[in-house]
Amino acid sequence: MLKIENLSAHYGAALALDKVDLAVAAGETVALVGANGAGKTTLLKAVMGLLPSSGGRILFQDENLCGLSPRRIVAKGLALSPEGRELFPDLTVAENLRLGAVALKLPGGEVKRRLQEVVDILPMLAGKLARIAGTLSGGEQQMAAMGRALMAGPELLLLDEPSLGLSPLITDQLFDIIRQLGRSGTTILLVEQNAARALAASRRAFLLANGRIVDSGESWRLLNDPQLRRAFLGAATENNPAGSRLGAAGLTNIRLEKTPMNQQQFVPSFGTKQELADLQLRGLQWTLRHAYEGSAFYRERLEKAGIVPGDITSLADIVRLPLTTAEDLRDGYPFPLRAVPFEQIVRIHASSGTTGKRKVLCYTQKDVDDWIHFFARAYAMAGVTPLDRVQIAVGYGVWTAGAGFQWGCEKVGAMAIPIGPGNVDLQCQFLLDFQPTVFCSTASMALLMAEEIHRRGIAHKINIRKVIYGSERSSRGMRQKISELFGGAELFDIPGLTELYGPGTGIECIHHDCIHYWGDYYILEIIDPVTLQPLPDGEWGEMVVTTLRKEAAPLIRYRTHDITRIIPGRCTCGSPLPRHSRLKGRTDDMFKFRGVNIYPSSIDAILSQIPGLGSEYQVHLSRDAESGRDSMLLKVEKGKSVEKERIPEITAEIAHQVKKLLLVSVDIAVVDYGSLPRSEKKSQRIFDQRIRDSII
């Protein structure tokens, strides 16, 4: 929308802007930060025609603004809320607001409509339209100045030092409004000395120093870049924040009592594949000795296999070790795999226990500390910073999810809002009242909340930028719907299981094409679930994990039943951490129908490619008592705005694609949007009624 090329500007002989390049895309909020005298206000004045440029171009919608009067620039779709408010103190608030639309020569009815719209956006002005502007508080005057700019209905809103001289409380309210304007589609170029505020409220930013752009990029990166902070913060301390070049700019006042805002503290110690292999071998050998000496279960299992810890001299030897299964955990209830004395155990967690006895795992303090550390790594990899607010909508209690999400959040320095699952009304209230920027839940809960946010029409009033979800698979169509209904939030899939500490054992990277897993905490193998033989990198199979540091209940070649594949090579995101694909399914929820092995993810993939469908479905399997013939009924929701007349066409397409790709014929029922149940927990999608007698 706005493109500044090679822009220079002078005050007399003094050079204020030196060949500045800057761009703002439609719909985004861009921050321009820097110290006093950097040239920020000068740049806005040049854009608005209040200061002639000495060279370069200012393009708005591909039209050069250089040489145009401020009145014509406002008519083109730009408006400025200037530094210092610049209200007419003897005029009323309403009169000051109407001045913002004077250049457009609007009819009286339109001016009145816009006036009401501005008051709706800036409720602090309600009831004050007849007040003399000079009698307002500083915060009210700033709202009036912003309202005057909004009266022009700008496509691009320029805000110059909106928080100048305001109290922290009013500044909070002001930036909440700026975020709401951004979510409603207003394009904003924000100039602000308080760099922490500006970077937290924007997606991209430019750092201006001495009239030049010295750095630019995603705001969270600039906020966390240790080299940038060292270069511009100098010797600033908590007691002397002004002891640096940008001390007055607010960068030194970012929650200094919290964890230092440096993502690098969570990166692994290795940088090459060989360094990781060396680390893993040491960890594997330690785990074997520890388990052999401390766990009666593992000693018996290893002795039965004819193995002692000293036999393992390379990573290739891992295939000689016996596999561990969920049945082993249940058989060893209530403290399976325990390898330390009880007095060293500080906590237990357990699985949800959908079948048989719960899988209980115990933890030493070091286990808990390790878990918190690598969960913080997951948050950091998703770009979560101490300026984020994280609404945690996963289960608390004996399950690992709530504890992991909360302590990892606090470790990275963000604000935790531990609400737990369910209670949609409270979830929505907290989204509005606390303005969290990150939402954590299961995939099903995320979809439930996304649809509820859309139904209530509050997407433009909330501030969710990232959704971190796990615990179950999700189709591409489901991910897209969640993102869209959350107002364009970025999604991150976070795997984990109770046996392997809990959630947070890896996370989707910013390129969204893989899961990075913590190879410095566990070894991941892929085996054929039938032959139990190792598979090469790139082939799909069952994930098997071996812990490298876990004390209380180490895992040795534990079968997870999750289906994935190791992705060879280094990720394009630059991380040295190894990676695997998103989970494709599970060996224990795969079902066989008419001789064909079918994973729910295969159905996900088919349905996500067919236009006109929602994201929810159910598979109902039954068996005719007389013929013994199996039947499959696939229930699928139609899209919300899809006409019922299209159902026969959609039904035929589903049947065709299922037959083509899965090689089976199924019955199809396309049902109304929203008719299939949503859940804050895992959605049940497979209903197999073919076995009616007890399996016990």
KEZABA-872454 format. One line per 4 residues: number of its first residue (from 1); their letters; for each residue x, y, z of C-alpha. Coordinates in nm, 2 decimals. Layout:
N
NUM) a) X/Y/Z  ...;
***
This chain:
696
1) mlki) 0.00/0.00/0.00  0.28/0.24/0.10  0.62/0.22/-0.06  0.90/0.47/0.03;
5) enls) 1.20/0.46/-0.19  1.54/0.63/-0.13  1.37/0.91/0.07  1.58/1.20/0.19;
9) ahyg) 1.47/1.51/0.38  1.64/1.81/0.53  1.58/2.08/0.78  1.78/2.36/0.63;
13) aala) 2.13/2.21/0.58  2.07/1.94/0.83  2.00/1.59/0.69  1.71/1.44/0.88;
17) ldkv) 1.63/1.13/0.65  1.90/0.96/0.45  1.78/0.74/0.17  1.51/0.56/0.36;
21) dlav) 1.34/0.25/0.21  1.02/0.13/0.38  0.71/-0.06/0.28  0.37/-0.12/0.44;
25) aage) 0.13/-0.38/0.30  -0.24/-0.35/0.31  -0.40/-0.47/0.64  -0.08/-0.48/0.84;
29) tval) 0.05/-0.28/1.14  0.41/-0.17/1.09  0.61/0.00/1.37  0.88/0.26/1.31;
33) vgan) 1.10/0.27/1.63  1.41/0.46/1.73  1.54/0.71/1.98  1.47/1.08/2.00;
37) gagk) 1.60/1.26/1.69  1.61/0.95/1.48  1.38/1.10/1.21  1.06/0.91/1.29;
41) ttll) 0.83/1.22/1.30  1.01/1.37/1.00  0.92/1.06/0.79  0.55/1.09/0.88;
45) kavm) 0.55/1.46/0.79  0.71/1.38/0.46  0.45/1.12/0.38  0.16/1.36/0.47;
49) gllp) 0.31/1.65/0.26  0.39/1.86/0.57  0.76/1.85/0.49  0.90/1.85/0.13;
53) ssgg) 1.13/1.56/0.05  1.48/1.63/-0.08  1.49/1.31/-0.29  1.33/0.98/-0.35;
57) rilf) 0.96/0.87/-0.39  0.66/0.81/-0.17  0.42/0.58/-0.34  0.07/0.52/-0.21;
61) qden) -0.13/0.26/-0.41  0.15/0.31/-0.68  0.08/0.68/-0.70  0.36/0.93/-0.61;
65) lcgl) 0.26/1.16/-0.33  0.56/1.39/-0.35  0.46/1.74/-0.43  0.09/1.69/-0.33;
69) sprr) -0.07/1.91/-0.07  -0.17/1.76/0.27  -0.54/1.81/0.18  -0.50/1.61/-0.14;
73) ivak) -0.31/1.34/0.04  -0.59/1.30/0.29  -0.83/1.27/0.00  -0.62/0.99/-0.13;
77) glal) -0.68/0.78/0.18  -0.41/0.88/0.44  -0.46/1.04/0.78  -0.22/1.14/1.06;
81) speg) -0.27/1.15/1.43  0.02/1.39/1.51  0.27/1.39/1.80  0.14/1.61/2.08;
85) relf) -0.23/1.57/1.97  -0.25/1.92/1.81  -0.62/1.97/1.91  -0.79/2.30/1.89;
89) pdlt) -0.83/2.36/2.27  -1.12/2.61/2.25  -1.33/2.39/2.02  -1.55/2.11/2.14;
93) vaen) -1.45/1.75/2.10  -1.72/1.70/1.83  -1.59/2.01/1.64  -1.23/1.88/1.66;
97) lrlg) -1.35/1.54/1.52  -1.54/1.69/1.23  -1.23/1.87/1.12  -1.08/1.53/1.03;
101) aval) -1.34/1.50/0.75  -1.32/1.86/0.62  -1.09/1.78/0.33  -1.33/1.52/0.20;
105) klpg) -1.63/1.76/0.17  -1.87/1.49/0.29  -2.25/1.54/0.33  -2.38/1.61/0.68;
109) gevk) -2.54/1.27/0.72  -2.21/1.09/0.64  -2.02/1.31/0.89  -2.27/1.22/1.16;
113) rrlq) -2.24/0.85/1.08  -1.87/0.86/1.09  -1.88/1.05/1.42  -2.09/0.78/1.58;
117) evvd) -1.85/0.51/1.43  -1.55/0.69/1.59  -1.73/0.70/1.93  -1.80/0.33/1.90;
121) ilpm) -1.43/0.26/1.84  -1.32/0.51/2.11  -1.57/0.46/2.39  -1.37/0.70/2.62;
125) lagk) -1.51/0.98/2.41  -1.88/0.88/2.47  -2.06/1.16/2.66  -1.77/1.40/2.60;
129) lari) -1.85/1.53/2.25  -1.98/1.86/2.39  -1.68/1.91/2.62  -1.42/2.18/2.53;
133) agtl) -1.11/1.98/2.41  -0.87/2.18/2.63  -1.04/2.05/2.94  -0.98/1.68/2.86;
137) sgge) -0.73/1.46/3.02  -0.42/1.36/2.83  -0.56/1.02/2.75  -0.89/1.17/2.63;
141) qqma) -0.71/1.42/2.41  -0.51/1.14/2.25  -0.83/0.95/2.18  -0.98/1.26/2.03;
145) amgr) -0.67/1.31/1.81  -0.70/0.95/1.69  -1.07/1.00/1.63  -1.01/1.31/1.42;
149) alma) -0.78/1.10/1.19  -1.03/0.82/1.18  -1.30/1.06/1.06  -1.13/1.07/0.73;
153) gpel) -1.19/0.70/0.69  -0.83/0.64/0.61  -0.69/0.34/0.42  -0.36/0.41/0.59;
157) llld) -0.35/0.55/0.95  -0.03/0.72/1.06  0.01/0.74/1.44  0.29/0.96/1.58;
161) epsl) 0.39/0.89/1.94  0.04/0.80/2.06  0.15/0.70/2.41  0.36/1.02/2.48;
165) glsp) 0.29/1.15/2.83  0.02/0.89/2.91  -0.01/0.68/3.22  0.06/0.30/3.19;
169) litd) -0.31/0.22/3.23  -0.42/0.46/2.96  -0.14/0.34/2.74  -0.27/-0.02/2.78;
173) qlfd) -0.62/0.10/2.67  -0.47/0.29/2.38  -0.27/0.00/2.24  -0.57/-0.23/2.28;
177) iirq) -0.76/0.00/2.05  -0.46/0.01/1.80  -0.47/-0.37/1.79  -0.84/-0.37/1.74;
181) lgrs) -0.81/-0.13/1.45  -0.55/-0.35/1.30  -0.76/-0.66/1.33  -1.06/-0.48/1.17;
185) gtti) -0.84/-0.43/0.86  -0.70/-0.08/0.91  -0.35/-0.04/0.78  -0.13/0.14/1.04;
189) llve) 0.21/0.29/1.04  0.30/0.34/1.41  0.58/0.57/1.52  0.65/0.52/1.89;
193) qnaa) 0.95/0.59/2.12  0.83/0.31/2.35  0.98/0.04/2.13  0.85/-0.24/2.35;
197) rala) 0.49/-0.13/2.31  0.53/-0.06/1.93  0.70/-0.40/1.86  0.44/-0.59/2.06;
201) asrr) 0.15/-0.42/1.87  0.29/-0.47/1.52  0.38/-0.76/1.29  0.68/-0.60/1.12;
205) afll) 0.90/-0.31/1.22  1.18/-0.08/1.10  1.45/0.05/1.33  1.55/0.41/1.25;
209) angr) 1.88/0.56/1.38  2.03/0.89/1.26  1.79/0.91/0.97  1.87/0.57/0.84;
213) ivds) 1.69/0.23/0.85  1.94/0.01/1.04  1.73/-0.31/1.07  1.39/-0.44/0.98;
217) gesw) 1.19/-0.76/1.00  0.93/-0.93/1.21  0.86/-0.74/1.53  0.91/-1.03/1.76;
221) rlln) 1.25/-1.10/1.61  1.37/-0.74/1.66  1.24/-0.75/2.01  1.43/-1.06/2.10;
225) dpql) 1.75/-1.02/1.89  2.03/-1.02/2.14  2.28/-0.86/1.90  2.04/-0.58/1.83;
229) rraf) 1.97/-0.53/2.20  2.34/-0.52/2.28  2.42/-0.28/2.00  2.14/-0.03/2.09;
233) lgaa) 2.10/-0.08/2.46  2.47/-0.05/2.55  2.53/-0.05/2.92  2.18/0.01/3.03;
237) tenn) 2.08/-0.16/3.36  1.76/-0.20/3.55  1.86/0.08/3.78  1.99/0.30/3.50;
241) pags) 1.77/0.23/3.19  1.88/0.56/3.03  2.25/0.45/3.02  2.22/0.35/2.66;
245) rlga) 2.15/0.51/2.32  1.79/0.39/2.32  1.73/0.40/2.70  1.46/0.66/2.65;
249) aglt) 1.29/0.46/2.38  1.15/0.20/2.62  1.36/-0.10/2.50  1.53/-0.11/2.84;
253) nirl) 1.21/-0.13/3.04  1.08/-0.46/2.90  0.99/-0.67/3.21  1.34/-0.66/3.34;
257) ektp) 1.23/-0.86/3.64  1.15/-1.15/3.41  1.35/-1.39/3.21  1.58/-1.20/2.98;
261) mnqq) 1.41/-1.16/2.64  1.66/-1.38/2.45  1.54/-1.69/2.27  1.89/-1.82/2.24;
265) qfvp) 1.88/-1.95/2.60  1.67/-2.24/2.49  1.86/-2.35/2.18  2.04/-2.69/2.20;
269) sfgt) 2.41/-2.72/2.27  2.48/-2.90/1.94  2.52/-2.74/1.60  2.61/-3.03/1.37;
273) kqel) 2.47/-3.38/1.30  2.79/-3.54/1.44  2.77/-3.33/1.76  2.41/-3.45/1.81;
277) adlq) 2.51/-3.81/1.74  2.79/-3.79/2.01  2.55/-3.63/2.26  2.29/-3.91/2.19;
281) lrgl) 2.54/-4.19/2.23  2.65/-4.05/2.57  2.29/-4.01/2.67  2.19/-4.36/2.55;
285) qwtl) 2.48/-4.52/2.75  2.39/-4.32/3.06  2.02/-4.42/3.03  2.11/-4.79/2.99;
289) rhay) 2.34/-4.79/3.30  2.08/-4.59/3.50  1.79/-4.82/3.40  1.99/-5.14/3.45;
293) egsa) 2.10/-5.04/3.80  1.78/-4.87/3.92  1.48/-5.05/3.75  1.40/-5.41/3.82;
297) fyre) 1.18/-5.41/3.51  1.46/-5.30/3.28  1.72/-5.52/3.44  1.50/-5.83/3.39;
301) rlek) 1.42/-5.72/3.03  1.78/-5.65/2.94  1.92/-5.97/3.10  1.65/-6.17/2.91;
305) agiv) 1.78/-6.01/2.59  2.14/-6.10/2.69  2.25/-5.74/2.71  2.45/-5.54/2.96;
309) pgdi) 2.50/-5.16/2.94  2.86/-5.20/2.82  2.75/-5.38/2.51  2.61/-5.06/2.35;
313) tsla) 2.91/-4.88/2.19  2.74/-4.70/1.90  2.40/-4.56/1.81  2.35/-4.84/1.56;
317) divr) 2.34/-5.08/1.86  2.01/-4.94/1.97  1.83/-5.20/1.76  1.96/-5.47/1.98;
321) lplt) 1.76/-5.33/2.28  1.41/-5.48/2.35  1.11/-5.27/2.28  0.89/-5.13/2.57;
325) taed) 0.51/-5.10/2.53  0.21/-4.94/2.69  0.12/-5.28/2.82  0.44/-5.28/3.02;
329) lrdg) 0.34/-4.96/3.18  0.00/-5.09/3.27  0.14/-5.42/3.40  0.38/-5.23/3.62;
333) ypfp) 0.11/-5.00/3.77  0.12/-4.79/3.98  0.49/-4.70/3.94  0.61/-4.86/3.62;
337) lrav) 0.97/-4.83/3.49  1.07/-4.66/3.82  1.45/-4.63/3.83  1.50/-4.40/4.14;
341) pfeq) 1.41/-4.43/4.51  1.07/-4.29/4.60  1.22/-4.01/4.81  1.36/-3.86/4.48;
345) ivri) 1.02/-3.85/4.31  0.85/-3.51/4.32  0.55/-3.57/4.10  0.35/-3.81/3.90;
349) hass) 0.14/-3.77/3.59  -0.09/-4.01/3.41  -0.25/-4.07/3.08  -0.63/-4.02/3.04;
353) gttg) -0.68/-4.40/3.08  -0.92/-4.47/2.79  -0.85/-4.84/2.82  -0.75/-5.05/3.12;
357) krkv) -0.53/-4.90/3.39  -0.38/-4.56/3.36  -0.03/-4.52/3.24  0.14/-4.35/3.53;
361) lcyt) 0.48/-4.18/3.50  0.69/-4.04/3.79  0.93/-3.74/3.78  1.24/-3.63/3.97;
365) qkdv) 1.30/-3.25/4.01  1.55/-3.27/3.72  1.29/-3.44/3.50  1.05/-3.15/3.57;
369) ddwi) 1.32/-2.89/3.51  1.42/-3.05/3.18  1.05/-3.07/3.07  1.00/-2.70/3.16;
373) hffa) 1.31/-2.60/2.97  1.23/-2.77/2.64  0.87/-2.67/2.66  0.99/-2.31/2.68;
377) raya) 1.20/-2.39/2.37  0.88/-2.49/2.20  0.72/-2.16/2.28  1.03/-1.97/2.18;
381) magv) 1.04/-2.15/1.84  0.68/-2.04/1.78  0.79/-1.68/1.84  0.63/-1.64/2.19;
385) tpld) 0.80/-1.37/2.39  0.76/-1.22/2.74  0.53/-0.96/2.59  0.27/-1.23/2.50;
389) rvqi) -0.03/-1.34/2.70  -0.11/-1.71/2.67  -0.46/-1.84/2.73  -0.42/-2.21/2.83;
393) avgy) -0.73/-2.40/2.75  -0.61/-2.76/2.81  -0.67/-3.00/3.10  -0.52/-2.96/3.44;
397) gvwt) -0.47/-3.22/3.71  -0.31/-3.56/3.67  -0.28/-3.51/3.30  0.04/-3.35/3.18;
401) agag) -0.10/-3.08/2.95  -0.20/-2.80/3.17  0.11/-2.82/3.39  0.34/-2.83/3.08;
405) fqwg) 0.18/-2.55/2.90  0.17/-2.32/3.20  0.53/-2.37/3.33  0.68/-2.36/2.99;
409) cekv) 0.49/-2.03/2.93  0.62/-1.88/3.26  0.97/-2.01/3.18  0.98/-1.82/2.85;
413) gama) 0.85/-1.51/3.04  0.51/-1.48/2.89  0.19/-1.41/3.09  0.00/-1.73/3.16;
417) ipig) -0.39/-1.73/3.17  -0.46/-2.08/3.30  -0.83/-2.13/3.23  -0.84/-2.50/3.14;
421) pgnv) -1.07/-2.66/2.89  -1.45/-2.61/2.83  -1.66/-2.32/2.95  -1.69/-2.14/2.62;
425) dlqc) -1.85/-1.83/2.78  -1.56/-1.78/3.01  -1.31/-1.85/2.73  -1.47/-1.58/2.52;
429) qfll) -1.48/-1.34/2.82  -1.11/-1.39/2.88  -1.03/-1.34/2.52  -1.20/-1.00/2.53;
433) dfqp) -1.10/-0.89/2.88  -0.74/-1.00/2.90  -0.65/-0.97/2.53  -0.43/-1.28/2.51;
437) tvfc) -0.21/-1.31/2.20  -0.17/-1.69/2.21  -0.43/-1.96/2.25  -0.33/-2.32/2.36;
441) stas) -0.57/-2.61/2.33  -0.65/-2.94/2.15  -0.73/-2.91/1.78  -1.10/-2.98/1.86;
445) mall) -1.12/-2.71/2.12  -0.95/-2.47/1.89  -1.21/-2.54/1.62  -1.49/-2.51/1.88;
449) maee) -1.36/-2.17/1.99  -1.30/-2.05/1.64  -1.66/-2.12/1.54  -1.79/-1.96/1.86;
453) ihrr) -1.58/-1.65/1.81  -1.72/-1.62/1.45  -2.08/-1.68/1.57  -2.05/-1.41/1.83;
457) giah) -1.89/-1.17/1.59  -1.59/-1.09/1.81  -1.30/-1.18/1.59  -1.21/-0.82/1.54;
461) kini) -1.22/-0.75/1.92  -0.97/-1.02/2.02  -0.59/-1.03/1.98  -0.50/-1.39/1.91;
465) rkvi) -0.20/-1.41/1.68  -0.09/-1.77/1.74  -0.28/-2.10/1.82  -0.07/-2.37/1.96;
469) ygse) -0.25/-2.70/1.96  -0.18/-3.07/2.01  -0.32/-3.40/2.14  -0.48/-3.50/1.82;
473) rssr) -0.44/-3.49/1.44  -0.59/-3.22/1.23  -0.66/-3.19/0.86  -0.54/-2.91/0.65;
477) gmrq) -0.90/-2.80/0.61  -0.95/-2.79/0.98  -0.63/-2.59/1.03  -0.73/-2.34/0.77;
481) kise) -1.07/-2.29/0.92  -0.93/-2.24/1.27  -0.69/-1.98/1.14  -0.95/-1.79/0.94;
485) lfgg) -1.21/-1.78/1.22  -0.95/-1.67/1.47  -0.88/-1.37/1.24  -0.58/-1.51/1.06;
489) aelf) -0.39/-1.66/1.35  -0.07/-1.86/1.29  -0.11/-2.23/1.39  0.16/-2.44/1.55;
493) dipg) 0.12/-2.82/1.60  0.29/-2.93/1.93  0.33/-3.31/1.99  0.39/-3.50/2.31;
497) ltel) 0.28/-3.78/2.52  0.27/-3.85/2.90  0.53/-4.13/2.88  0.78/-3.89/2.72;
501) ygpg) 0.75/-3.61/2.98  0.43/-3.47/2.84  0.34/-3.22/2.56  0.61/-2.99/2.43;
505) tgie) 0.85/-3.26/2.30  0.87/-3.08/1.97  0.68/-2.82/1.77  0.60/-2.71/1.42;
509) cihh) 0.85/-2.45/1.29  0.77/-2.12/1.14  0.79/-2.27/0.79  0.50/-2.50/0.89;
513) dcih) 0.62/-2.80/0.70  0.76/-3.02/0.97  0.79/-3.09/1.35  1.12/-3.02/1.51;
517) ywgd) 1.18/-3.26/1.79  1.43/-3.24/2.07  1.70/-3.48/1.97  1.91/-3.38/2.26;
521) yyil) 1.65/-3.52/2.50  1.54/-3.84/2.32  1.62/-4.06/2.02  1.35/-4.11/1.77;
525) eiid) 1.34/-4.43/1.55  1.08/-4.53/1.29  0.99/-4.90/1.27  0.76/-5.11/1.07;
529) pvtl) 0.46/-5.17/1.31  0.42/-5.53/1.18  0.78/-5.66/1.14  0.91/-5.42/1.41;
533) qplp) 1.22/-5.37/1.19  1.38/-5.02/1.16  1.28/-4.82/0.85  1.51/-4.57/0.67;
537) dgew) 1.46/-4.19/0.69  1.17/-4.07/0.48  0.95/-4.38/0.52  0.63/-4.38/0.72;
541) gemv) 0.62/-4.61/1.02  0.57/-4.62/1.40  0.76/-4.37/1.62  0.97/-4.54/1.89;
545) vttl) 1.15/-4.32/2.15  1.44/-4.36/2.39  1.50/-4.09/2.65  1.86/-3.96/2.71;
549) rkea) 1.82/-3.77/3.04  1.50/-3.90/3.21  1.57/-4.01/3.57  1.25/-4.13/3.74;
553) apli) 1.10/-4.34/3.45  1.34/-4.37/3.15  1.21/-4.50/2.83  1.40/-4.75/2.62;
557) ryrt) 1.27/-4.81/2.27  0.91/-4.72/2.38  0.65/-4.79/2.11  0.43/-4.47/2.08;
561) hdit) 0.19/-4.61/1.81  0.21/-4.27/1.64  0.27/-4.29/1.26  0.52/-4.04/1.12;
565) riip) 0.85/-4.03/0.93  1.19/-3.88/0.99  1.27/-3.60/0.75  1.64/-3.60/0.66;
569) grct) 1.85/-3.30/0.61  1.85/-2.95/0.77  1.53/-2.74/0.78  1.51/-2.43/0.57;
573) cgsp) 1.43/-2.24/0.89  1.79/-2.29/0.99  1.74/-2.48/1.31  1.99/-2.77/1.37;
577) lprh) 1.71/-2.97/1.55  1.61/-3.29/1.37  1.25/-3.31/1.24  0.97/-3.55/1.16;
581) srlk) 0.64/-3.51/0.98  0.31/-3.42/1.15  0.15/-3.73/1.29  -0.03/-3.93/1.02;
585) grtd) -0.23/-4.16/1.24  -0.18/-4.43/1.50  -0.13/-4.80/1.46  -0.40/-4.85/1.72;
589) dmfk) -0.67/-4.63/1.56  -0.60/-4.76/1.21  -0.90/-4.97/1.11  -0.94/-5.24/0.85;
593) frgv) -1.24/-5.22/0.62  -1.29/-5.49/0.35  -0.92/-5.58/0.36  -0.79/-5.23/0.34;
597) niyp) -0.60/-5.06/0.62  -0.74/-4.71/0.66  -0.61/-4.42/0.87  -0.83/-4.13/0.97;
601) ssid) -0.57/-3.90/0.83  -0.63/-4.05/0.49  -1.00/-3.95/0.52  -0.89/-3.61/0.64;
605) ails) -0.68/-3.56/0.33  -0.96/-3.66/0.09  -1.23/-3.44/0.26  -1.00/-3.14/0.28;
609) qipg) -0.97/-3.14/-0.10  -1.34/-3.13/-0.17  -1.50/-2.78/-0.19  -1.82/-2.72/0.00;
613) lgse) -1.74/-2.93/0.30  -1.69/-2.84/0.67  -1.40/-2.98/0.87  -1.60/-3.23/1.09;
617) yqvh) -1.68/-3.59/1.00  -1.75/-3.93/1.16  -1.69/-4.28/1.04  -1.95/-4.54/1.15;
621) lsrd) -1.85/-4.91/1.09  -2.11/-5.18/1.13  -2.15/-5.55/1.04  -2.46/-5.73/0.91;
625) aesg) -2.55/-6.01/1.14  -2.67/-6.25/0.87  -2.43/-6.19/0.59  -2.13/-6.08/0.80;
629) rdsm) -2.07/-5.80/0.55  -1.91/-5.48/0.68  -2.05/-5.14/0.60  -1.90/-4.79/0.64;
633) llkv) -2.11/-4.48/0.68  -1.92/-4.16/0.64  -2.10/-3.86/0.79  -1.96/-3.52/0.67;
637) ekgk) -2.07/-3.17/0.75  -2.14/-2.94/0.45  -1.99/-2.59/0.46  -2.17/-2.32/0.65;
641) svek) -2.30/-2.13/0.34  -2.34/-2.42/0.10  -2.69/-2.46/-0.03  -2.87/-2.79/0.03;
645) erip) -2.93/-2.82/-0.35  -2.56/-2.90/-0.38  -2.56/-3.20/-0.14  -2.62/-3.47/-0.42;
649) eita) -2.33/-3.33/-0.62  -2.10/-3.32/-0.31  -2.21/-3.67/-0.20  -2.12/-3.81/-0.54;
653) eiah) -1.78/-3.65/-0.53  -1.69/-3.78/-0.19  -1.79/-4.14/-0.29  -1.58/-4.11/-0.61;
657) qvkk) -1.27/-3.98/-0.43  -1.30/-4.24/-0.15  -1.33/-4.52/-0.41  -1.05/-4.38/-0.61;
661) lllv) -0.80/-4.33/-0.33  -0.90/-4.58/-0.06  -1.03/-4.85/-0.30  -1.35/-4.91/-0.10;
665) svdi) -1.71/-4.82/-0.15  -1.88/-4.64/0.14  -2.22/-4.49/0.22  -2.21/-4.11/0.24;
669) avvd) -2.43/-3.88/0.45  -2.38/-3.50/0.41  -2.53/-3.34/0.72  -2.59/-2.97/0.82;
673) ygsl) -2.31/-2.75/0.93  -2.26/-2.77/1.31  -2.47/-3.08/1.35  -2.18/-3.31/1.45;
677) prse) -2.06/-3.26/1.80  -1.77/-3.04/1.90  -1.56/-3.09/2.21  -1.30/-2.92/2.41;
681) kksq) -1.13/-3.26/2.43  -1.05/-3.50/2.15  -1.33/-3.55/1.91  -1.44/-3.91/1.85;
685) rifd) -1.45/-3.97/1.48  -1.43/-4.35/1.45  -1.74/-4.55/1.57  -1.67/-4.92/1.52;
689) qrir) -1.98/-5.13/1.61  -1.86/-5.44/1.44  -1.74/-5.60/1.76  -2.03/-5.61/2.01;
693) dsii) -1.91/-5.85/2.27  -1.66/-5.76/2.54  -1.29/-5.77/2.45  -1.19/-5.85/2.81;
***
